[in-house]
Amino acid sequence: MTETVDDVREAAETVPTPWPGLTPLADLSFRHKAGIVAQRGSREAKVGRDIAVHAARAGTPVVLFTGYPPATRPASLFIDMTPTPTAAHINLSAQRLIAGRKPRLIVIERFERLSQDTPEPQWDDAPGDPVEDPASESWGDRLMWTVRDIRVEIPTLFTTVVDPVPDLTRPLFKWLDVDHPAMVMTDVCKPTLVVARTGPEAVEGRLEVDPLAFRTGSVFTLKWAPLATQTR
């Protein structure tokens, strides 16, 4: 499939979210990996589905990896319910055609579901060579390397959840275990945003890590009205 000028222009544009204040913070453009952390069971916990459906409704081809498919499925939305997708699986998904077009966004809900690809034998492996013990790496390290093996030219949004109400006054490492998926997210997603609802139509978000270093640790108030129930 030959890439056109329009393809290049569209790839450089930021994918819109349902909330204008979130769009520049998430910065879903080009090959950026962005992460959003929300409280389990909150309305914000389905932010991945909400963004995927919103972008697809606007005509953006989107691949959504989820265990909970939205009730609304625009023509530009492809839903993948693979329980434990691998990096290779996701890399291939960027090449599929959705209504005749390649995806412009990949969304992976609960990215901790990712599993490692089976390593290919190296050309210089020989019988008797020591084999690296996977147990020597922590679960968080394995998840981190799996995400780093996702090599696509389009933006990828990862989401995960925490059980307590997010503490936006402190860095994540002050209240989460080092191997928690949200902590792994800070190593592989720039930006990583932690969100917590503060009112019927307001959410506060802390930029846990951001490419613009001066914004890291900043807290923003976002207008975040609940959406219609189509995305469940």
C-alpha positions as CSV (number, residue, x, y, z in Angstrom):
1,M,0.0,0.0,0.0
2,T,1.6,3.3,-1.1
3,E,1.8,6.0,1.5
4,T,0.2,9.3,0.3
5,V,0.8,12.9,1.3
6,D,-2.5,12.8,3.2
7,D,-1.3,9.7,5.1
8,V,1.9,11.5,6.2
9,R,-0.1,14.6,7.3
10,E,-2.7,12.5,9.2
11,A,0.0,10.5,11.0
12,A,1.6,13.8,12.2
13,E,-1.7,15.1,13.6
14,T,-2.7,14.6,17.3
15,V,-5.6,12.1,17.7
16,P,-8.4,13.9,19.5
17,T,-9.9,12.7,22.8
18,P,-13.5,13.3,24.0
19,W,-12.1,16.0,26.4
20,P,-10.2,18.9,24.8
21,G,-8.1,19.5,27.9
22,L,-6.8,15.9,27.8
23,T,-5.9,15.9,24.1
24,P,-2.6,18.0,24.4
25,L,-1.6,16.2,27.6
26,A,-2.0,12.7,26.1
27,D,-0.3,13.9,22.9
28,L,-1.4,10.9,20.8
29,S,0.7,11.7,17.7
30,F,3.3,9.9,15.6
31,R,5.0,7.0,17.5
32,H,4.3,8.3,21.0
33,K,3.5,5.9,23.7
34,A,1.1,7.5,26.2
35,G,-0.2,6.0,29.5
36,I,-3.2,6.8,31.6
37,V,-3.8,5.5,35.2
38,A,-7.2,5.6,36.9
39,Q,-8.9,4.1,39.9
40,R,-10.4,0.7,39.4
41,G,-14.2,0.8,38.9
42,S,-14.2,4.5,38.2
43,R,-15.7,6.1,35.1
44,E,-12.2,7.1,34.1
45,A,-11.1,3.5,34.1
46,K,-12.6,3.0,30.7
47,V,-10.8,6.0,29.2
48,G,-9.2,3.7,26.6
49,R,-12.5,2.6,25.2
50,D,-13.9,6.1,25.4
51,I,-10.9,7.5,23.4
52,A,-11.0,4.6,20.9
53,V,-14.7,5.1,20.1
54,H,-14.4,8.8,20.0
55,A,-11.5,8.7,17.5
56,A,-13.2,6.0,15.4
57,R,-16.4,8.0,15.2
58,A,-14.4,10.9,13.8
59,G,-13.1,8.6,11.1
60,T,-9.7,7.6,12.6
61,P,-8.9,3.9,12.1
62,V,-8.3,2.5,15.6
63,V,-7.3,-0.9,16.9
64,L,-8.6,-1.5,20.5
65,F,-7.2,-4.3,22.6
66,T,-9.7,-4.9,25.4
67,G,-11.5,-7.5,27.4
68,Y,-14.7,-5.4,27.5
69,P,-15.8,-4.4,24.0
70,P,-17.8,-1.2,23.8
71,A,-21.5,-1.4,22.9
72,T,-20.9,1.1,20.0
73,R,-18.6,-0.1,17.2
74,P,-17.9,2.5,14.6
75,A,-16.8,1.2,11.2
76,S,-13.3,2.6,11.8
77,L,-12.9,0.6,15.1
78,F,-11.3,-2.9,15.1
79,I,-11.7,-4.7,18.4
80,D,-9.1,-7.4,19.4
81,M,-10.1,-9.4,22.5
82,T,-6.9,-11.6,22.6
83,P,-6.5,-12.3,26.4
84,T,-2.7,-12.0,26.4
85,P,-1.5,-10.2,23.3
86,T,2.2,-10.1,22.6
87,A,4.4,-7.3,21.2
88,A,4.5,-9.1,17.9
89,H,0.8,-9.4,17.8
90,I,0.4,-5.6,18.4
91,N,3.1,-4.8,15.8
92,L,1.2,-6.8,13.2
93,S,-2.1,-5.0,14.2
94,A,-0.6,-1.7,12.9
95,Q,-0.5,-3.2,9.4
96,R,-4.1,-4.5,9.2
97,L,-6.6,-2.6,7.1
98,I,-9.7,-1.1,8.7
99,A,-12.3,0.0,6.2
100,G,-9.4,0.0,3.6
101,R,-7.1,2.1,5.7
102,K,-4.2,1.4,8.1
103,P,-4.7,2.2,11.8
104,R,-3.8,5.7,13.1
105,L,-4.1,4.7,16.8
106,I,-3.7,1.6,18.9
107,V,-5.3,1.4,22.4
108,I,-4.3,-1.3,24.9
109,E,-6.6,-1.5,27.9
110,R,-5.0,-3.0,31.1
111,F,-1.7,-3.3,29.4
112,E,-0.5,-5.6,32.1
113,R,-2.3,-8.4,30.1
114,L,0.6,-8.3,27.6
115,S,2.7,-11.4,27.4
116,Q,6.2,-11.9,26.2
117,D,6.9,-13.3,22.7
118,T,8.8,-16.6,22.6
119,P,12.4,-15.6,22.0
120,E,13.9,-16.7,18.6
121,P,17.2,-18.6,18.7
122,Q,20.1,-16.4,17.9
123,W,22.4,-17.2,14.9
124,D,25.4,-17.7,17.2
125,D,23.6,-19.9,19.8
126,A,25.3,-23.2,20.2
127,P,24.3,-26.4,22.1
128,G,25.4,-26.0,25.7
129,D,25.3,-22.2,25.7
130,P,23.9,-20.9,29.0
131,V,20.2,-19.9,28.7
132,E,19.1,-16.8,30.5
133,D,16.7,-17.7,33.3
134,P,13.4,-15.7,32.8
135,A,13.0,-15.9,36.6
136,S,16.0,-13.6,37.0
137,E,13.9,-10.7,35.8
138,S,11.0,-9.3,37.8
139,W,7.5,-9.4,36.4
140,G,7.7,-5.6,36.0
141,D,10.9,-5.9,34.0
142,R,9.4,-8.4,31.7
143,L,6.4,-6.2,31.1
144,M,8.6,-3.2,30.5
145,W,10.6,-5.1,27.8
146,T,7.5,-6.4,26.2
147,V,6.2,-2.8,25.8
148,R,9.5,-1.6,24.5
149,D,9.3,-4.3,21.8
150,I,6.1,-2.6,20.5
151,R,7.6,-0.7,17.6
152,V,5.0,1.0,15.5
153,E,4.9,4.4,13.8
154,I,1.5,5.4,15.1
155,P,0.6,6.5,18.6
156,T,-0.2,3.8,21.2
157,L,-2.3,4.5,24.3
158,F,-1.9,2.2,27.3
159,T,-4.2,2.1,30.3
160,T,-4.1,0.5,33.8
161,V,-5.8,0.9,37.1
162,V,-5.0,1.3,40.8
163,D,-7.1,0.2,43.7
164,P,-6.8,3.2,46.1
165,V,-8.0,6.7,45.2
166,P,-5.0,8.1,43.3
167,D,-2.9,10.3,45.5
168,L,-2.0,13.2,43.2
169,T,0.0,15.0,45.8
170,R,2.8,12.4,45.7
171,P,4.8,10.6,43.0
172,L,3.6,7.1,42.2
173,F,6.7,5.4,43.7
174,K,5.7,6.8,47.1
175,W,2.5,4.8,47.2
176,L,2.9,1.9,44.8
177,D,5.1,-1.1,44.5
178,V,8.0,-0.8,42.0
179,D,6.5,-3.7,39.9
180,H,3.0,-2.3,39.7
181,P,1.9,-1.8,36.1
182,A,1.5,1.9,36.7
183,M,5.1,2.1,37.8
184,V,6.2,0.2,34.7
185,M,4.2,2.6,32.6
186,T,6.3,5.5,33.8
187,D,9.4,3.8,32.3
188,V,7.9,3.3,28.8
189,C,5.2,5.9,28.3
190,K,5.9,9.6,28.0
191,P,3.5,11.0,29.0
192,T,2.0,9.1,31.8
193,L,-1.0,10.7,33.4
194,V,-2.7,9.7,36.7
195,V,-6.3,10.9,36.9
196,A,-8.9,11.1,39.7
197,R,-12.4,12.6,39.6
198,T,-13.0,15.7,41.8
199,G,-16.5,16.7,40.7
200,P,-19.4,15.7,38.4
201,E,-17.6,17.2,35.4
202,A,-14.0,17.7,36.6
203,V,-11.0,15.4,36.9
204,E,-7.5,16.2,38.2
205,G,-4.6,14.8,36.4
206,R,-1.0,14.5,37.5
207,L,1.7,14.3,34.8
208,E,3.8,11.6,36.5
209,V,6.3,11.8,33.6
210,D,6.3,14.0,30.6
211,P,8.7,14.6,27.6
212,L,8.6,18.3,28.7
213,A,10.5,17.8,31.9
214,F,9.3,21.0,33.5
215,R,5.7,19.6,33.4
216,T,6.5,16.4,35.2
217,G,4.8,16.3,38.5
218,S,2.4,19.1,37.5
219,V,-1.3,18.7,38.4
220,F,-4.0,19.9,36.0
221,T,-7.7,20.3,36.4
222,L,-9.6,19.0,33.3
223,K,-13.2,19.4,32.2
224,W,-14.2,15.7,31.9
225,A,-17.9,15.4,31.6
226,P,-19.2,11.8,31.7
227,L,-20.0,10.5,28.2
228,A,-23.1,8.8,27.1
229,T,-23.3,5.1,28.0
230,Q,-22.6,3.8,24.5
231,T,-19.0,2.8,25.5
232,R,-20.2,1.1,28.7
